[in-house]
Amino acid sequence: MGVQIPPPLPETMDISFLNTIGEKLSEVGKFLFETIPGVAILIGAFLLITLLIAVILEVRTKNKFKNHPIEEDEAEASQDEEDSND
């Protein structure tokens, strides 16, 4: 029941897979930020993400306030008053 000491780590670890991952990420970064199609993909992705966020927030707002009566716009109300005066 004594304390077990873990075996020592090897002095040289194989980290070549990190180099390959770094190279691939570098290639993707160069494509996205240094080419016209890559920048177009970034812009399109950001537009889609913001559109998705806007739709989700709009649906959540409608669900939250679904019991509230719908009020007329002030512009519509004033226009209706002008029409009734004529």
Backbone as ProteinMPNN parsed JSONL, in Angstrom:
{"seq_chain_A": "MGVQIPPPLPETMDISFLNTIGEKLSEVGKFLFETIPGVAILIGAFLLITLLIAVILEVRTKNKFKNHPIEEDEAEASQDEEDSND", "coords_chain_A": {"N_chain_A": [[0.811, -1.183, 0.0], [2.041, 1.13, -0.515], [3.12, 4.304, -1.897], [2.859, 4.588, -5.338], [5.192, 5.25, -7.778], [5.024, 6.907, -10.836], [6.172, 5.681, -14.041], [9.139, 7.054, -15.538], [9.005, 9.657, -18.028], [9.701, 9.207, -21.514], [12.81, 10.343, -22.862], [12.934, 11.424, -25.41], [10.247, 12.331, -27.221], [7.871, 11.385, -29.695], [6.873, 13.781, -31.696], [6.11, 14.341, -34.231], [3.636, 14.273, -35.42], [2.46, 16.605, -34.561], [3.785, 18.498, -36.057], [2.813, 17.927, -38.63], [0.102, 18.513, -38.297], [0.295, 21.23, -37.751], [1.329, 22.117, -40.201], [-0.808, 21.561, -41.929], [-2.82, 23.236, -40.844], [-1.617, 25.654, -41.352], [-1.671, 25.705, -44.145], [-4.449, 25.8, -44.571], [-5.038, 28.246, -43.352], [-3.561, 30.004, -44.993], [-4.969, 29.642, -47.385], [-7.569, 30.579, -46.678], [-7.147, 33.279, -45.909], [-5.458, 34.473, -47.765], [-6.292, 34.143, -50.373], [-8.665, 34.942, -52.943], [-11.033, 33.289, -53.267], [-10.974, 32.076, -50.739], [-11.357, 34.231, -48.951], [-13.898, 34.941, -49.79], [-15.309, 32.695, -48.936], [-15.01, 32.989, -46.158], [-16.431, 35.422, -45.743], [-18.993, 34.659, -46.617], [-19.538, 32.629, -44.749], [-19.597, 34.091, -42.337], [-21.79, 35.745, -42.881], [-23.856, 33.837, -43.058], [-23.79, 32.81, -40.441], [-24.456, 35.088, -38.904], [-27.021, 35.563, -39.912], [-28.337, 33.241, -39.088], [-28.156, 33.545, -36.285], [-29.692, 35.885, -36.002], [-32.235, 34.974, -36.818], [-32.765, 33.01, -34.885], [-32.812, 34.589, -32.536], [-34.974, 36.256, -33.151], [-37.118, 34.433, -33.257], [-37.086, 33.523, -30.613], [-37.751, 35.923, -29.315], [-40.341, 36.41, -30.314], [-41.658, 34.188, -29.256], [-41.399, 34.733, -26.548], [-42.907, 37.059, -26.163], [-45.481, 36.405, -27.008], [-48.001, 36.573, -25.828], [-48.625, 39.206, -25.612], [-50.536, 42.059, -26.668], [-50.744, 43.125, -30.082], [-49.511, 46.153, -31.063], [-50.338, 49.089, -32.928], [-48.256, 50.781, -35.249], [-46.832, 54.008, -34.651], [-46.72, 55.675, -36.857], [-48.574, 54.525, -38.607], [-50.885, 54.82, -37.071], [-51.128, 57.626, -36.871], [-51.475, 58.208, -39.552], [-53.921, 56.968, -40.062], [-55.572, 58.593, -38.523], [-55.361, 61.014, -39.926], [-56.562, 60.252, -42.313], [-59.182, 59.816, -41.479], [-59.98, 62.405, -40.832], [-60.236, 63.671, -43.258]], "CA_chain_A": [[0.0, 0.0, 0.0], [2.894, 2.302, -0.604], [2.855, 5.21, -3.009], [3.482, 4.123, -6.572], [5.785, 6.325, -8.578], [4.822, 6.588, -12.259], [7.431, 5.509, -14.774], [9.617, 8.312, -16.124], [8.679, 9.891, -19.431], [10.869, 9.023, -22.387], [13.542, 11.589, -23.081], [12.545, 11.955, -26.713], [8.879, 11.939, -27.58], [7.585, 11.549, -31.118], [5.89, 14.851, -31.878], [6.053, 14.649, -35.664], [2.237, 14.496, -35.784], [2.171, 18.017, -34.324], [4.297, 19.239, -37.203], [1.895, 17.747, -39.757], [-1.109, 19.273, -37.988], [0.659, 22.633, -37.937], [1.453, 22.389, -41.634], [-2.161, 21.57, -42.511], [-3.479, 24.46, -40.394], [-0.968, 26.75, -42.062], [-2.21, 25.685, -45.504], [-5.835, 26.27, -44.51], [-4.981, 29.681, -43.064], [-3.121, 30.703, -46.202], [-6.073, 29.622, -48.348], [-8.683, 31.423, -46.249], [-6.827, 34.687, -45.745], [-4.598, 35.008, -48.81], [-6.847, 33.955, -51.709], [-9.995, 35.541, -53.109], [-12.088, 32.337, -52.878], [-10.941, 31.87, -49.293], [-11.995, 35.386, -48.319], [-15.324, 34.824, -50.099], [-15.847, 31.675, -48.031], [-15.1, 33.602, -44.829], [-17.533, 36.388, -45.736], [-20.239, 33.886, -46.689], [-19.746, 31.928, -43.476], [-20.012, 35.073, -41.342], [-23.156, 36.158, -43.198], [-24.763, 32.759, -42.662], [-23.825, 32.732, -38.977], [-25.23, 36.214, -38.373], [-28.415, 35.339, -40.285], [-28.844, 32.203, -38.196], [-28.318, 34.149, -34.958], [-30.827, 36.813, -36.062], [-33.475, 34.194, -36.873], [-32.963, 32.389, -33.567], [-33.214, 35.626, -31.582], [-36.319, 36.716, -33.515], [-38.066, 33.395, -32.83], [-37.14, 33.558, -29.146], [-38.468, 37.125, -28.915], [-41.763, 36.201, -30.609], [-42.189, 33.235, -28.282], [-41.432, 35.363, -25.232], [-43.937, 38.084, -26.105], [-46.632, 35.98, -27.8], [-49.244, 36.903, -25.143], [-48.82, 40.65, -25.616], [-51.305, 42.515, -27.836], [-49.964, 43.784, -31.12], [-49.85, 47.567, -31.114], [-50.097, 49.703, -34.224], [-47.128, 51.694, -35.333], [-47.265, 55.395, -34.509], [-46.9, 56.24, -38.191], [-49.856, 54.021, -39.116], [-51.959, 55.409, -36.278], [-51.29, 59.029, -37.255], [-51.986, 58.222, -40.912], [-55.328, 56.633, -39.947], [-56.256, 59.792, -38.002], [-55.422, 61.972, -41.019], [-57.546, 59.761, -43.272], [-60.52, 59.984, -40.941], [-60.278, 63.831, -40.812], [-60.52, 64.164, -44.614]], "C_chain_A": [[0.861, 1.254, 0.0], [2.531, 3.151, -1.819], [3.6, 4.709, -4.234], [3.979, 5.323, -7.368], [5.591, 5.967, -10.044], [6.155, 6.453, -12.976], [7.859, 6.837, -15.401], [9.215, 8.424, -17.592], [9.907, 9.67, -20.286], [11.517, 10.379, -22.687], [13.185, 12.225, -24.416], [11.159, 11.421, -27.043], [8.675, 12.206, -29.063], [6.49, 12.599, -31.275], [5.776, 15.251, -33.35], [4.611, 14.898, -36.111], [1.838, 15.946, -35.533], [2.665, 18.875, -35.477], [3.357, 19.12, -38.393], [0.603, 18.515, -39.522], [-0.848, 20.761, -38.198], [0.776, 23.012, -39.4], [0.079, 22.47, -42.294], [-2.912, 22.833, -42.113], [-2.896, 25.68, -41.101], [-1.497, 26.843, -43.489], [-3.64, 26.218, -45.536], [-5.874, 27.773, -44.257], [-4.554, 30.49, -44.28], [-4.242, 30.744, -47.234], [-7.164, 30.609, -47.951], [-8.357, 32.909, -46.274], [-6.021, 35.297, -46.89], [-5.128, 34.8, -50.217], [-8.257, 34.546, -51.753], [-11.106, 34.532, -52.789], [-12.132, 32.078, -51.37], [-11.615, 32.996, -48.542], [-13.496, 35.352, -48.582], [-15.987, 33.789, -49.199], [-15.998, 32.242, -46.63], [-16.274, 34.57, -44.739], [-18.877, 35.66, -45.762], [-20.553, 33.179, -45.379], [-20.212, 32.899, -42.4], [-21.423, 35.567, -41.605], [-24.166, 35.093, -42.77], [-24.894, 32.655, -41.14], [-24.652, 33.866, -38.397], [-26.702, 36.082, -38.73], [-29.055, 34.303, -39.369], [-29.09, 32.749, -36.793], [-29.522, 35.08, -34.935], [-32.154, 36.064, -36.069], [-33.768, 33.567, -35.515], [-33.434, 33.424, -32.553], [-34.619, 36.142, -31.883], [-37.374, 35.709, -33.051], [-38.201, 33.397, -31.312], [-37.918, 34.771, -28.649], [-39.962, 36.963, -29.16], [-42.383, 35.234, -29.611], [-42.325, 33.862, -26.898], [-42.592, 36.334, -25.103], [-45.199, 37.693, -26.88], [-47.956, 36.332, -27.14], [-49.539, 38.393, -25.135], [-49.643, 41.059, -26.836], [-50.399, 43.239, -28.824], [-50.443, 45.229, -31.213], [-49.53, 48.108, -32.495], [-48.88, 50.611, -34.134], [-47.644, 53.124, -35.195], [-47.516, 56.019, -35.87], [-48.231, 55.789, -38.78], [-51.018, 54.657, -38.374], [-52.188, 56.857, -36.674], [-51.84, 59.139, -38.669], [-53.479, 57.895, -40.907], [-56.132, 57.839, -39.449], [-56.399, 60.831, -39.105], [-56.476, 61.565, -42.035], [-58.974, 59.988, -42.762], [-60.931, 61.463, -40.894], [-60.646, 64.347, -42.197], [-61.918, 63.946, -45.027]], "O_chain_A": [[0.437, 2.311, 0.467], [1.726, 2.745, -2.657], [4.8, 4.441, -4.188], [3.246, 6.287, -7.588], [5.943, 4.866, -10.466], [7.152, 7.045, -12.562], [7.008, 7.654, -15.755], [9.102, 7.424, -18.301], [11.03, 9.913, -19.844], [10.847, 11.41, -22.751], [13.141, 13.451, -24.525], [10.942, 10.212, -27.128], [9.245, 13.147, -29.617], [5.318, 12.328, -31.014], [5.386, 16.375, -33.665], [4.378, 15.64, -37.065], [0.964, 16.468, -36.224], [2.031, 19.868, -35.832], [3.123, 20.103, -39.096], [0.061, 19.109, -40.454], [-1.683, 21.468, -38.761], [0.369, 24.103, -39.798], [-0.165, 23.347, -43.121], [-3.575, 23.444, -42.952], [-3.618, 26.629, -41.408], [-1.744, 27.941, -43.989], [-3.999, 26.994, -46.421], [-6.656, 28.491, -44.881], [-5.124, 31.545, -44.56], [-4.445, 31.767, -47.888], [-7.633, 31.386, -48.782], [-9.214, 33.719, -46.629], [-5.911, 36.52, -46.976], [-4.489, 35.233, -51.176], [-8.944, 34.635, -50.735], [-12.053, 34.894, -52.09], [-13.206, 31.886, -50.799], [-12.364, 32.752, -47.596], [-14.286, 35.695, -47.703], [-17.115, 33.993, -48.748], [-17.012, 32.002, -45.975], [-17.029, 34.542, -43.767], [-19.791, 36.008, -45.014], [-21.707, 33.137, -44.953], [-21.119, 32.58, -41.631], [-22.184, 35.789, -40.663], [-25.205, 35.41, -42.19], [-25.989, 32.439, -40.621], [-25.462, 33.644, -37.497], [-27.558, 36.453, -37.927], [-30.191, 34.477, -38.927], [-30.116, 32.451, -36.18], [-30.291, 35.078, -33.974], [-33.098, 36.475, -35.395], [-34.908, 33.596, -35.052], [-34.362, 33.16, -31.789], [-35.377, 36.434, -30.958], [-38.409, 36.1, -32.511], [-39.308, 33.286, -30.785], [-38.663, 34.672, -27.674], [-40.77, 37.335, -28.31], [-43.513, 35.44, -29.169], [-43.262, 33.553, -26.163], [-43.202, 36.425, -24.038], [-45.915, 38.57, -27.361], [-48.97, 36.388, -27.836], [-50.612, 38.801, -24.689], [-49.481, 40.487, -27.913], [-49.419, 43.878, -28.442], [-51.629, 45.491, -31.416], [-48.59, 47.662, -33.153], [-48.54, 51.13, -33.071], [-48.775, 53.415, -35.583], [-48.441, 56.817, -36.018], [-48.94, 56.59, -39.389], [-52.031, 54.998, -38.984], [-53.337, 57.28, -36.801], [-52.594, 60.067, -38.964], [-54.233, 58.488, -41.678], [-57.25, 58.073, -39.909], [-57.446, 61.468, -39.215], [-57.2, 62.41, -42.562], [-59.868, 60.317, -43.542], [-62.127, 61.754, -40.915], [-61.314, 65.375, -42.301], [-62.297, 64.31, -46.141]]}, "name": "protein", "num_of_chains": 1, "seq": "MGVQIPPPLPETMDISFLNTIGEKLSEVGKFLFETIPGVAILIGAFLLITLLIAVILEVRTKNKFKNHPIEEDEAEASQDEEDSND"}
